[in-house]
Amino acid sequence: MTDGQDLLLIADRSWDGVSDQVSGHTELLVRDGRIERIGPTVPRSAAPGAQVVELGDHTLLPGFIDCHVHTTMNPADVLGPAVSTSPAMVALNSLPVLRTVLDHGFTTVRDMACFTADPITVHLARAIARGLVTGPRMIVAPHLISARGAHGDFSTLLSPALGVELVAVADGPDEIRTAVRRDIRSGADWIKFGATGGFGSPSDDPGQATYSQEEMNALVGAAADLGIPCTPHAYGDEGVRRAVLAGVRSVEHGNLASAQTLQLMQDRGVFLVPTQFMVDDALEHLDEDTYWQGKTPEERTKFRAYKDRLMECARNLADSEVKVAFGTDIGMFPHEQAWREFPTMVKLGLSPARALRAATSVAADLLDRSDLGRLAPGCTADVIAVPGDPMDDITVTGQVAFVLQGGLVHARPAADDGAGT
């Protein structure tokens, strides 16, 4: 595509990011990085000289949005960057990850913390915005602010004799406010904090709330004063409830929240980013020893202990009207497998349309980006194509064949897939 040239996409189907069903034959005109027209036909007089991309038996969709990623983390060595790798190497190792995520149709991501003192993801986001690096549009929470000894405090990986604390640990309202302001000073778009323990860390429990109501109120209030939204890592019901009462905009995970707390979230308009594939995959493989090789024994024990409650919460979520936004936690598992969240959501009771909206219009609403997540005139031209109809087969989300981000083509089907210009 020539810089500044109009682009006309033609496909057998499209889905606008909102509707319950796909539309038929669609022509979509892109001009100056935005969607100019979309409909069954676009008069050629409206697009003289446009480059035409014939996508055949594909469905056009808004670019996917993943609201919970870790682009600087390696699933084979999750904590390695925090203790043994220079910030420069962490950033360099992230460059192919960013391209992989974009090539799989995720044109926007919200990165939910790196585990180095330097806010590497802020730098990566700025490099992408300036065109220095290829990758998805990045919205960033630089660090996980957490209590000492709670989820995300990896200081125990170092000798206590060194007297070093890793990343953003903070206790009490005053320390917490300082940590929040430090992250915002470094360029944070969001503040993420640990409201409960987790499954993957050996020393804390996902059901335990690790910040008091007073501490959460101070954290969210300090961020709100500076116009920055907050979201907690929170599995257990009490931690989720406290975070919602404190005024967070979304909750990450929430896989042990009660029906009552989900209703509270619904009533207050709080989004949930449930990262269900990670949980469901662990439960599916509880009895397979090979699956747990390389993981801490505590992780498997905790999943066994909470299995019934995790399954109950998934059913409650499917029955609720909570605003579900798509998030995967990639980095904890391979980045190219982010699409697996879609079939997991459907398996656990969400409709295909709700799962797709979670990664498009609902995710865009969470991020306060009304120009994203929809195929409509005036929206940013983030457009992808998948074969067939995702409403009939949600797994085609793992077969993205064409990626347009901000009007620039990044991937397209091979000639034998029916594509052409």
Phi, psi and chi 1 to 4 in degrees:
 res  aa     phi    psi   chi1   chi2   chi3   chi4
   1 MET       -  129.5  177.6 -178.2  175.8      -
   2 THR   -76.5  135.5  -57.0      -      -      -
   3 ASP   -55.0  127.0 -172.2   32.1      -      -
   4 GLY    87.1   -6.3      -      -      -      -
   5 GLN   -80.4  140.4 -176.7  179.6   15.6      -
   6 ASP   -64.7  152.7  -68.9  -10.6      -      -
   7 LEU  -130.3  131.1 -171.7   65.8      -      -
   8 LEU  -116.7  113.3 -177.2   62.8      -      -
   9 LEU   -95.0  134.7  -51.4 -178.8      -      -
  10 ILE  -129.3  125.3  -58.4  175.4      -      -
  11 ALA  -145.3  163.2      -      -      -      -
  12 ASP   -71.1  -23.2  -73.2   -4.8      -      -
  13 ARG  -147.9  164.0  -71.1  168.1  -61.0  -84.2
  14 SER  -151.5  159.7   68.4      -      -      -
  15 TRP  -135.7  131.3  179.5   69.5      -      -
  16 ASP   -85.6   -2.8   62.6    6.6      -      -
  17 GLY    95.7   -4.7      -      -      -      -
  18 VAL  -130.3  -42.5  178.4      -      -      -
  19 SER   -67.9  165.8  -54.9      -      -      -
  20 ASP   -84.4  -17.3  -72.6  -31.1      -      -
  21 GLN  -134.0  161.8  -60.5  -65.0  -31.0      -
  22 VAL   -82.1  159.6  -58.2      -      -      -
  23 SER   -97.2  166.6  -60.1      -      -      -
  24 GLY   -80.1 -151.2      -      -      -      -
  25 HIS   -44.5  131.0  179.1   86.0      -      -
  26 THR  -134.9  138.6  -59.4      -      -      -
  27 GLU  -123.2  131.7  -60.8 -173.8   -0.1      -
  28 LEU  -129.5  123.0 -174.5  152.5      -      -
  29 LEU  -102.8  127.8  177.2   62.7      -      -
  30 VAL  -110.6  131.1  175.0      -      -      -
  31 ARG  -141.0  127.8  178.7  170.2  -68.5  153.5
  32 ASP    53.8   40.2  -63.5  -31.4      -      -
  33 GLY    79.8    5.0      -      -      -      -
  34 ARG  -129.5  160.5  -66.6 -166.7  173.7  -91.5
  35 ILE   -77.0  119.0  -62.4  172.9      -      -
  36 GLU   -89.2  -47.0  178.0   79.2    8.2      -
  37 ARG  -145.8  152.3  -64.6 -166.8 -176.5 -161.5
  38 ILE  -151.0  136.5 -178.8  171.3      -      -
  39 GLY   174.5 -174.5      -      -      -      -
  40 PRO   -60.5  -32.1  -23.0   33.9      -      -
  41 THR  -145.6  151.5   61.5      -      -      -
  42 VAL  -119.9  118.9  170.7      -      -      -
  43 PRO   -54.8  131.9  -21.6   32.0      -      -
  44 ARG   -63.1  -22.3  -64.6  -56.0 -178.9  -96.1
  45 SER   -67.0  -21.0   60.0      -      -      -
  46 ALA   -84.0  -10.8      -      -      -      -
  47 ALA  -137.5   55.1      -      -      -      -
  48 PRO   -65.2  129.3   25.1  -34.2      -      -
  49 GLY    80.4    6.0      -      -      -      -
  50 ALA   -68.3  144.5      -      -      -      -
  51 GLN   -77.5  128.6  179.1 -179.2   -7.1      -
  52 VAL  -101.1  130.3  177.7      -      -      -
  53 VAL  -118.2  111.3  178.0      -      -      -
  54 GLU   -88.5  117.0  -64.2  -86.1    1.4      -
  55 LEU  -106.3   -0.8  -69.8  159.5      -      -
  56 GLY    55.0 -131.8      -      -      -      -
  57 ASP   -78.6   58.0 -172.6   26.7      -      -
  58 HIS  -126.5  163.1  -75.9   72.9      -      -
  59 THR  -111.7  125.8  -59.4      -      -      -
  60 LEU   -78.7  136.1  -61.5  178.3      -      -
  61 LEU  -135.9  158.5  -56.6  164.5      -      -
  62 PRO   -63.9  149.4  -16.3   29.4      -      -
  63 GLY   -55.3  139.0      -      -      -      -
  64 PHE   -69.9  151.1  -67.1  146.2      -      -
  65 ILE  -123.5  121.7  -58.1  170.3      -      -
  66 ASP  -105.3  115.2 -169.8  -25.4      -      -
  67 CYS   -89.9    5.6  -65.1      -      -      -
  68 HIS  -150.6   93.5 -168.0  126.2      -      -
  69 VAL  -130.0  162.9  -52.0      -      -      -
  70 HIS  -131.8   93.4  -62.4  -75.0      -      -
  71 THR   -76.0  -19.2   56.3      -      -      -
  72 THR   -96.8    3.0   61.2      -      -      -
  73 MET  -103.7  143.8  -70.1  170.6   60.6      -
  74 ASN  -109.2  120.1  174.4    0.9      -      -
  75 PRO   -61.3  -21.1   18.8  -30.6      -      -
  76 ALA   -81.0  -14.6      -      -      -      -
  77 ASP  -155.2   66.6 -174.8   19.6      -      -
  78 VAL   -57.8  -39.9  168.4      -      -      -
  79 LEU   -95.7   -3.1  -56.0 -175.2      -      -
  80 GLY   -53.1  -50.3      -      -      -      -
  81 PRO   -58.2  -27.8  -24.8   35.0      -      -
  82 ALA   -72.7  -21.8      -      -      -      -
  83 VAL  -126.4  -16.5  -63.5      -      -      -
  84 SER  -137.9   -4.1   62.8      -      -      -
  85 THR  -121.1  138.8  -53.7      -      -      -
  86 SER   -69.0  152.7   70.9      -      -      -
  87 PRO   -55.9  -36.4  -27.1   35.5      -      -
  88 ALA   -62.9  -42.3      -      -      -      -
  89 MET   -69.2  -36.7  -78.0  -53.6  -59.2      -
  90 VAL   -59.2  -45.4  173.2      -      -      -
  91 ALA   -64.2  -44.4      -      -      -      -
  92 LEU   -65.1  -39.9  -71.0  171.3      -      -
  93 ASN   -65.9  -20.2  -71.9  -25.2      -      -
  94 SER   -80.5  -19.3  -59.5      -      -      -
  95 LEU   -61.0  -48.0  -59.4 -175.2      -      -
  96 PRO   -66.5  -28.8   19.2  -30.5      -      -
  97 VAL   -62.1  -45.7  167.7      -      -      -
  98 LEU   -59.8  -42.1  -65.4  169.4      -      -
  99 ARG   -66.0  -40.2 -177.6   63.3 -162.2 -123.9
 100 THR   -60.5  -45.7  -67.4      -      -      -
 101 VAL   -61.6  -44.5  172.3      -      -      -
 102 LEU   -64.6  -44.0  179.8   59.2      -      -
 103 ASP   -62.8  -21.7  -74.6  -12.6      -      -
 104 HIS   -92.9   15.0  -76.7   76.6      -      -
 105 GLY    95.9    2.6      -      -      -      -
 106 PHE   -94.7   99.9  -68.9   89.5      -      -
 107 THR   -87.9  -14.2   53.3      -      -      -
 108 THR  -140.5  138.9  -58.4      -      -      -
 109 VAL  -136.7  153.2  -61.1      -      -      -
 110 ARG  -109.5  112.4 -174.9  178.9   59.1  158.3
 111 ASP   -85.1  125.3 -166.5  -67.9      -      -
 112 MET  -104.6   48.5  -71.8  -78.7   93.4      -
 113 ALA   107.9  136.8      -      -      -      -
 114 CYS  -108.6  163.9   56.8      -      -      -
 115 PHE  -116.9   48.9  -67.5   94.1      -      -
 116 THR  -129.3  154.9   58.8      -      -      -
 117 ALA   -63.0  -39.1      -      -      -      -
 118 ASP   -71.8  135.9 -169.7   68.8      -      -
 119 PRO   -76.9   71.0   30.7  -35.7      -      -
 120 ILE   -58.1  -40.1  -67.3  170.7      -      -
 121 THR   -66.6  -28.2   50.3      -      -      -
 122 VAL   -63.3  -43.7  172.0      -      -      -
 123 HIS   -64.9  -41.4  -54.9  -41.8      -      -
 124 LEU   -63.2  -42.5  -69.1  172.4      -      -
 125 ALA   -60.5  -41.5      -      -      -      -
 126 ARG   -68.7  -37.6  -70.4  171.8  177.9  169.2
 127 ALA   -65.3  -39.4      -      -      -      -
 128 ILE   -65.7  -44.9  -69.2  169.9      -      -
 129 ALA   -61.7  -29.7      -      -      -      -
 130 ARG   -90.1   -0.1  -66.5  169.4 -175.7  168.3
 131 GLY    78.9   14.1      -      -      -      -
 132 LEU   -82.1  -23.7  -57.3  176.0      -      -
 133 VAL  -135.4  143.6  171.0      -      -      -
 134 THR   -91.6  129.6  -62.8      -      -      -
 135 GLY   175.0  176.5      -      -      -      -
 136 PRO   -68.4  153.6   27.2  -34.6      -      -
 137 ARG   -57.4  129.9 -174.4  178.8  -63.6  103.6
 138 MET  -113.1  131.8  -72.3 -178.1   69.8      -
 139 ILE  -116.7  132.6  -65.0  161.2      -      -
 140 VAL  -129.1  133.3  171.8      -      -      -
 141 ALA  -108.1  106.8      -      -      -      -
 142 PRO   -61.7  -39.2  -21.2   32.6      -      -
 143 HIS  -138.7  163.7  -61.3  111.4      -      -
 144 LEU   -94.8  112.5  170.9   66.7      -      -
 145 ILE   -83.8  122.5  -61.7  172.3      -      -
 146 SER  -145.3  159.5 -165.8      -      -      -
 147 ALA   -71.8  153.9      -      -      -      -
 148 ARG   -61.5  131.5  -71.5  176.1  175.1   84.3
 149 GLY    81.7    0.6      -      -      -      -
 150 ALA  -103.1 -170.2      -      -      -      -
 151 HIS   -60.8  130.7 -171.7   70.6      -      -
 152 GLY    92.1   -7.0      -      -      -      -
 153 ASP   -87.6   99.9  180.0    6.0      -      -
 154 PHE   -98.0   17.5  -59.5  126.9      -      -
 155 SER   -61.7  -27.6  -55.9      -      -      -
 156 THR   -68.1  -12.8   53.4      -      -      -
 157 LEU   -72.0  -17.9  -64.0  173.2      -      -
 158 LEU  -102.7  158.5  -60.4  175.7      -      -
 159 SER   -63.7  130.1  169.3      -      -      -
 160 PRO   -55.7  -25.5  -24.1   34.0      -      -
 161 ALA   -64.9  -21.4      -      -      -      -
 162 LEU   -73.6  -22.0  -64.8  175.9      -      -
 163 GLY    64.2   29.5      -      -      -      -
 164 VAL  -108.2  135.8  174.5      -      -      -
 165 GLU  -111.1  135.3  -69.6 -175.6  -33.1      -
 166 LEU   -90.6  131.8  -69.3  176.1      -      -
 167 VAL    62.6 -140.3 -161.4      -      -      -
 168 ALA  -108.8   69.3      -      -      -      -
 169 VAL   -88.7  140.7  -70.6      -      -      -
 170 ALA  -158.1  137.6      -      -      -      -
 171 ASP  -125.2  144.6  -66.0  -37.3      -      -
 172 GLY    78.2  150.8      -      -      -      -
 173 PRO   -53.9  -41.6  -28.9   36.8      -      -
 174 ASP   -67.9  -48.2  -71.0  -19.7      -      -
 175 GLU   -61.4  -39.6  -85.1 -165.9   -1.6      -
 176 ILE   -64.1  -44.5  -71.9  168.9      -      -
 177 ARG   -59.9  -40.2  -70.2 -172.2 -171.9   98.9
 178 THR   -63.1  -43.7  -62.7      -      -      -
 179 ALA   -62.8  -41.0      -      -      -      -
 180 VAL   -61.8  -48.7  167.7      -      -      -
 181 ARG   -66.7  -32.2  -69.3  164.5 -177.1  161.9
 182 ARG   -65.9  -44.4 -176.9  178.8  -65.6  119.6
 183 ASP   -65.5  -39.2 -107.1   14.1      -      -
 184 ILE   -66.7  -39.0  -66.9  173.9      -      -
 185 ARG   -60.2  -33.3 -178.1 -179.2   63.1 -175.2
 186 SER   -79.3   -8.0   74.0      -      -      -
 187 GLY   115.3   19.4      -      -      -      -
 188 ALA   -63.8  135.6      -      -      -      -
 189 ASP   -88.9  -29.1  -57.2  -57.0      -      -
 190 TRP  -136.7  159.3  -79.7   71.4      -      -
 191 ILE  -113.5  127.3  -67.1  -65.2      -      -
 192 LYS  -111.3  140.3 -179.0 -173.0  178.9 -174.3
 193 PHE  -141.2  159.4   64.9   95.9      -      -
 194 GLY   -89.8  112.5      -      -      -      -
 195 ALA   -95.7  -22.3      -      -      -      -
 196 THR  -142.2  175.1   74.0      -      -      -
 197 GLY   -72.5 -172.3      -      -      -      -
 198 GLY  -139.1 -179.0      -      -      -      -
 199 PHE   -88.0  -38.7  -75.6   95.4      -      -
 200 GLY   -80.2  -18.0      -      -      -      -
 201 SER   -95.3  135.5   45.6      -      -      -
 202 PRO   -74.6  -24.4   24.0  -32.7      -      -
 203 SER   -99.0    0.8   60.9      -      -      -
 204 ASP  -132.9  168.0   50.1   59.9      -      -
 205 ASP  -119.2  135.1 -172.8  -80.6      -      -
 206 PRO   -63.8  -20.1   20.0  -32.1      -      -
 207 GLY   -85.8   -9.4      -      -      -      -
 208 GLN   -90.5  132.6  -65.4  173.4  -21.7      -
 209 ALA   -80.8  131.2      -      -      -      -
 210 THR  -110.3   -6.2   52.4      -      -      -
 211 TYR  -124.2  142.7  -89.3  147.3      -      -
 212 SER   -73.5  168.8   68.4      -      -      -
 213 GLN   -61.7  -39.5 -171.8   69.1   65.5      -
 214 GLU   -61.5  -42.6  178.3 -171.8   12.9      -
 215 GLU   -67.1  -41.7  -71.4  172.2  -45.4      -
 216 MET   -65.7  -40.5  -69.4 -165.8 -157.6      -
 217 ASN   -59.9  -41.6  -69.7  -11.5      -      -
 218 ALA   -65.9  -41.4      -      -      -      -
 219 LEU   -63.4  -52.7 -172.9  151.3      -      -
 220 VAL   -65.9  -37.1  176.1      -      -      -
 221 GLY   -65.3  -40.9      -      -      -      -
 222 ALA   -64.0  -40.3      -      -      -      -
 223 ALA   -68.7  -41.7      -      -      -      -
 224 ALA   -62.3  -36.0      -      -      -      -
 225 ASP   -59.3  -28.1  -74.2  -15.7      -      -
 226 LEU  -104.9   11.7  -63.4  173.6      -      -
 227 GLY    76.2   24.1      -      -      -      -
 228 ILE  -113.8  129.8  -60.0  -63.3      -      -
 229 PRO   -78.4  160.9   28.3  -33.7      -      -
 230 CYS  -124.4  153.0  -66.4      -      -      -
 231 THR  -147.2  139.9 -169.8      -      -      -
 232 PRO  -102.8  146.4   36.4  -34.8      -      -
 233 HIS   -71.6  115.6  159.2  102.0      -      -
 234 ALA  -153.3  118.1      -      -      -      -
 235 TYR  -100.8  -54.6  -77.6  102.5      -      -
 236 GLY   -67.5  153.3      -      -      -      -
 237 ASP   -61.7  -44.5 -173.5   62.8      -      -
 238 GLU   -66.9  -39.1  179.2   60.6   18.6      -
 239 GLY   -64.5  -41.1      -      -      -      -
 240 VAL   -62.5  -47.1  174.2      -      -      -
 241 ARG   -60.5  -45.1 -170.3 -174.8   69.1   83.1
 242 ARG   -62.1  -41.6  -70.0 -179.0 -169.6  176.4
 243 ALA   -63.9  -41.9      -      -      -      -
 244 VAL   -63.0  -44.2  172.1      -      -      -
 245 LEU   -64.1  -28.9  -67.8  175.6      -      -
 246 ALA   -74.0  -19.3      -      -      -      -
 247 GLY   106.0   26.1      -      -      -      -
 248 VAL   -67.8  158.0  -63.6      -      -      -
 249 ARG   -88.1  -32.2 -176.9  162.5  173.7   78.4
 250 SER  -144.0  169.0   67.3      -      -      -
 251 VAL  -127.8  131.8  169.4      -      -      -
 252 GLU   -92.0  129.5  -49.3  -55.2  -59.6      -
 253 HIS    82.0  -89.8  -45.8  -56.8      -      -
 254 GLY    65.0   23.5      -      -      -      -
 255 ASN   -78.2   -0.9  -55.3  100.7      -      -
 256 LEU  -119.6   14.3  -65.6  170.1      -      -
 257 ALA   -71.1  140.4      -      -      -      -
 258 SER   -76.5  166.8   66.0      -      -      -
 259 ALA   -60.2  -35.8      -      -      -      -
 260 GLN   -66.3  -40.1  -67.7   78.8   10.3      -
 261 THR   -71.6  -37.1  -62.0      -      -      -
 262 LEU   -60.7  -37.8  -69.3  174.0      -      -
 263 GLN   -65.8  -38.7 -176.4   62.9   52.2      -
 264 LEU   -61.8  -42.0  178.0   64.9      -      -
 265 MET   -62.2  -44.8  -66.9 -179.5   64.8      -
 266 GLN   -60.0  -45.5 -178.6  178.6  -36.9      -
 267 ASP   -63.7  -32.8  -67.2  -16.5      -      -
 268 ARG   -96.7    1.6  -65.0 -163.9  171.4 -152.4
 269 GLY    71.4   25.8      -      -      -      -
 270 VAL   -84.6  133.2  176.7      -      -      -
 271 PHE   -81.3  150.3  -65.1   77.2      -      -
 272 LEU  -118.2  131.1  179.2   62.5      -      -
 273 VAL  -112.9   91.5 -175.9      -      -      -
 274 PRO   -82.1  -10.3   28.3  -34.1      -      -
 275 THR    38.5   60.8   61.5      -      -      -
 276 GLN   -79.9  -26.4  -68.7 -177.6  -49.9      -
 277 PHE   -61.1  -44.3  169.4   71.3      -      -
 278 MET   -56.3  -44.3  -75.8  -82.7  -67.8      -
 279 VAL   -71.2  -48.4  172.1      -      -      -
 280 ASP   -63.7  -38.2 -174.5   66.3      -      -
 281 ASP   -64.2  -41.0 -165.6   51.9      -      -
 282 ALA   -64.3  -42.8      -      -      -      -
 283 LEU   -66.9  -35.5  -62.8 -177.7      -      -
 284 GLU   -65.2  -26.0  -75.7  -75.6  -39.4      -
 285 HIS  -116.0   23.4  -63.5   89.5      -      -
 286 LEU   -56.5  -35.3  -90.0  179.6      -      -
 287 ASP   -97.5    9.1  -62.1  -36.2      -      -
 288 GLU  -104.9  106.8  -62.7  178.8   22.3      -
 289 ASP   -59.3  -37.4  -69.1  -17.0      -      -
 290 THR   -63.6  -31.5   55.2      -      -      -
 291 TYR   -62.1  -32.7  177.4   86.1      -      -
 292 TRP   -94.5    1.7  -62.9   95.3      -      -
 293 GLN   -63.9  134.1  -69.3  177.3   -0.8      -
 294 GLY    87.2   -5.2      -      -      -      -
 295 LYS  -105.8  160.0  -56.3  178.6 -170.0  -66.7
 296 THR   -72.6  144.4   64.9      -      -      -
 297 PRO   -62.0  -27.5   18.6  -30.0      -      -
 298 GLU   -63.1  -34.0  -68.5   87.7   -6.0      -
 299 GLU   -62.3  -47.2 -177.1  173.9   -1.3      -
 300 ARG   -63.5  -41.0 -170.5  177.1 -170.5 -179.0
 301 THR   -60.5  -42.3  -61.7      -      -      -
 302 LYS   -67.9  -39.6  -74.6 -173.8  -84.1 -169.3
 303 PHE   -64.2  -37.4  -87.6  110.5      -      -
 304 ARG   -62.2  -44.9  -75.0 -169.1 -171.7  -80.8
 305 ALA   -65.4  -34.2      -      -      -      -
 306 TYR  -103.5    6.3  -77.2  106.8      -      -
 307 LYS   -52.3  -51.8  177.0  179.1  179.0 -179.8
 308 ASP   -62.8  -41.2  -69.6  -17.5      -      -
 309 ARG   -68.9  -36.0  -74.0  178.9   59.6 -172.6
 310 LEU   -62.4  -43.1  -70.8  165.7      -      -
 311 MET   -68.1  -37.8  -64.7  174.0   66.9      -
 312 GLU   -64.8  -42.0  177.5 -173.6    1.8      -
 313 CYS   -65.1  -38.3 -178.2      -      -      -
 314 ALA   -60.9  -40.5      -      -      -      -
 315 ARG   -65.7  -41.9  -69.2 -168.8  -66.3  -91.6
 316 ASN   -63.3  -38.6  -69.8  -22.2      -      -
 317 LEU   -64.6  -44.2  176.5   59.4      -      -
 318 ALA   -61.5  -32.2      -      -      -      -
 319 ASP   -84.0  -10.6  -68.3  -21.0      -      -
 320 SER   -90.0  175.5   77.2      -      -      -
 321 GLU  -115.4   25.1  -64.4 -178.5   10.6      -
 322 VAL   -60.0  143.7  170.9      -      -      -
 323 LYS   -74.7  105.4  -66.8 -173.0  -73.1 -170.9
 324 VAL   -93.7  122.3  174.7      -      -      -
 325 ALA  -109.0  143.9      -      -      -      -
 326 PHE   -74.7  132.1 -174.6   96.9      -      -
 327 GLY  -155.9  149.1      -      -      -      -
 328 THR  -120.1  -33.6   59.9      -      -      -
 329 ASP    75.0   23.9 -139.3   -6.9      -      -
 330 ILE   -56.5  148.0   50.3  170.9      -      -
 331 GLY   108.1  -36.6      -      -      -      -
 332 MET   -80.6  -22.1  -62.7  -62.8  -65.8      -
 333 PHE  -140.3  169.2   63.5   97.5      -      -
 334 PRO   -56.3  137.7  -29.2   37.0      -      -
 335 HIS   -62.4  -31.6  -63.1   88.8      -      -
 336 GLU   -73.1   -5.7   65.0  -90.1   17.7      -
 337 GLN  -101.0   15.6  -65.2 -176.7   20.3      -
 338 ALA   -56.0  -34.1      -      -      -      -
 339 TRP   -58.5  -22.7   70.0  -87.0      -      -
 340 ARG   -63.0  -18.1  -66.4 -175.2 -179.8  -84.8
 341 GLU   -62.9  -33.7 -174.3   73.1   13.7      -
 342 PHE   -61.6  -58.0  -73.3  107.7      -      -
 343 PRO   -64.1  -28.2   17.3  -28.7      -      -
 344 THR   -66.4  -42.8  -58.4      -      -      -
 345 MET   -59.3  -41.7  -64.0  170.3   86.4      -
 346 VAL   -69.6  -41.6  172.7      -      -      -
 347 LYS   -57.3  -36.7  170.2 -171.5  172.8 -176.3
 348 LEU   -90.4   11.1  -64.2  177.3      -      -
 349 GLY   114.9   -7.2      -      -      -      -
 350 LEU   -80.4  146.3  -85.3   66.6      -      -
 351 SER   -70.9  155.3   68.9      -      -      -
 352 PRO   -54.4  -40.0  -27.3   35.6      -      -
 353 ALA   -63.9  -40.6      -      -      -      -
 354 ARG   -67.3  -38.9 -170.2  177.4 -179.0 -169.4
 355 ALA   -63.7  -43.0      -      -      -      -
 356 LEU   -68.5  -40.2  -70.7  166.4      -      -
 357 ARG   -61.5  -35.5  -80.5 -166.7  -69.9  -94.3
 358 ALA   -56.5  -34.0      -      -      -      -
 359 ALA   -97.5    6.8      -      -      -      -
 360 THR  -133.6  -95.1   52.5      -      -      -
 361 SER   -66.8  -38.4   57.1      -      -      -
 362 VAL   -70.2  -42.4  175.8      -      -      -
 363 ALA   -60.5  -40.8      -      -      -      -
 364 ALA   -62.8  -39.1      -      -      -      -
 365 ASP   -64.3  -42.2  -69.7  -15.2      -      -
 366 LEU   -57.2  -43.3  165.6   60.5      -      -
 367 LEU   -84.0    2.3  -58.5  178.7      -      -
 368 ASP    57.6   43.9 -161.9   22.9      -      -
 369 ARG  -124.9   81.2  -73.2  -66.3  -57.9  -94.8
 370 SER   -66.0  -14.3   59.5      -      -      -
 371 ASP   -82.5   -8.4   62.6  -49.7      -      -
 372 LEU  -108.4  166.4  -58.1  177.5      -      -
 373 GLY    76.7    9.0      -      -      -      -
 374 ARG  -143.7  148.2  -65.0  167.7  174.9   84.0
 375 LEU  -102.1   98.7  -61.9 -174.3      -      -
 376 ALA  -156.4  150.8      -      -      -      -
 377 PRO   -54.8  134.4  -27.9   37.0      -      -
 378 GLY    96.5  -18.6      -      -      -      -
 379 CYS   -75.7  153.9  -72.7      -      -      -
 380 THR   -57.9  137.6  -63.6      -      -      -
 381 ALA   -82.3   70.0      -      -      -      -
 382 ASP  -100.0  106.9  -75.4    6.3      -      -
 383 VAL  -136.9  134.1 -174.4      -      -      -
 384 ILE  -125.4  168.1   65.3  172.8      -      -
 385 ALA  -135.8  137.4      -      -      -      -
 386 VAL  -126.1  152.5  -61.8      -      -      -
 387 PRO   -71.4  147.3   25.7  -34.0      -      -
 388 GLY    68.5 -152.8      -      -      -      -
 389 ASP  -118.8  112.7 -176.2  -15.8      -      -
 390 PRO   -66.0  -19.4   24.1  -33.7      -      -
 391 MET   -70.1  -29.7  -62.0  -63.9 -177.8      -
 392 ASP   -87.7  -32.4  -67.8  -24.2      -      -
 393 ASP  -142.7   96.7  179.6    7.3      -      -
 394 ILE   -66.8  -18.4 -165.8   65.2      -      -
 395 THR   -70.7  -12.1   65.4      -      -      -
 396 VAL   -67.2  -11.7  -60.0      -      -      -
 397 THR   -62.2  -18.2   52.3      -      -      -
 398 GLY   -91.2    8.7      -      -      -      -
 399 GLN  -125.7   39.6  -57.5  171.9   44.4      -
 400 VAL   -58.4  126.5  171.3      -      -      -
 401 ALA  -112.2  -10.6      -      -      -      -
 402 PHE  -151.4  134.7  175.2   87.5      -      -
 403 VAL  -133.9  123.3  178.2      -      -      -
 404 LEU  -120.0  124.0 -174.5   76.3      -      -
 405 GLN  -125.0  118.6 -176.5 -163.3   42.8      -
 406 GLY    57.8   30.3      -      -      -      -
 407 GLY    87.4   -0.9      -      -      -      -
 408 LEU  -105.6  132.2  -62.6  177.6      -      -
 409 VAL   -78.9  130.1  176.4      -      -      -
 410 HIS  -115.7  -24.9  -72.4  -78.7      -      -
 411 ALA  -156.2  151.7      -      -      -      -
 412 ARG  -150.4  158.4   65.4  177.4   65.7 -153.0
 413 PRO   -63.6  153.4  -16.1   28.9      -      -
 414 ALA   -68.2  160.6      -      -      -      -
 415 ALA   -58.7  -34.5      -      -      -      -
 416 ASP   -78.1   -1.3   58.4    4.8      -      -
 417 ASP   -91.0    5.4  -74.4  -22.1      -      -
 418 GLY    92.9    7.5      -      -      -      -
 419 ALA   -88.9  156.5      -      -      -      -
 420 GLY  -168.5  174.9      -      -      -      -
 421 THR  -128.4      -   56.6      -      -      -
